[in-house]
């Protein structure tokens, strides 16, 4: 089934609602959703970098700001 959303025509609020609807569809089945193997590997690598002082935690707003700055210089 091909369902395409007119993302370029949707407001931020509409996109946010669409994300919420999709996320809520996954919630009842979260026990049956297995993470891929690379997720655990990535988490372990990040934990090691954190323990070595190479990862500095930041709040979500700061992370979003940094990503937007990198993607839209």
DAKAGI-V42018 format. One record per pair of residues at least 12 apart in sequence whose C-alpha atoms are under 10 Angstrom apart, sorted by the first residue. I is the first residue (numbers start at 0). J is the second residue. If there is no record, write none. Layout:
I	J
I	J
This chain:
4	17
